[in-house]
């Protein structure tokens, strides 16, 4: 009996993924690395810029489709479900509550097009990983990257 009841329910899950451009398409990350080096007189050799997607209430069936059709471009992007932060300094930021986030809104609308019954909620943020930096340097770079009126 329990099996019949469970058969009609869609299993949902919460996921976090990180989307990064493939090496040949990292012009934005490279430009940011150069800009930070020049602005703060740093010597950052490696910088990665990723989009964070926190995905809530997504079905197990919709998740793989969403990864390749909504959250990334197969040719230009790499999706990570986990990241190792131990060898880098990290700055992460997201839109303030109540602030319109076009990326989140667009993702939710696209998911509705794929599955009209979808009740997925998407929250987006950005993650910048770079060579280890001092706390003071990280504060300066964070202040440079994050507009406190719209992001935290």
Buried (B, 14 or more C-beta within 10 A) or exposed (E): EEEEEEEEEEEBEEBBBBBBBEEEBBEEBEEBBEEBBEEBEBEBEEBBBBBBBBBBBBBEEBBEBBBEBBBBEEEEBBBEEEBEEEEBBBBBBBBEEEEEBEBBEEBBEBBEEEBEEBEBBBBBBBBBBBBEBEEEBBEBBEEEBBEEEEBE
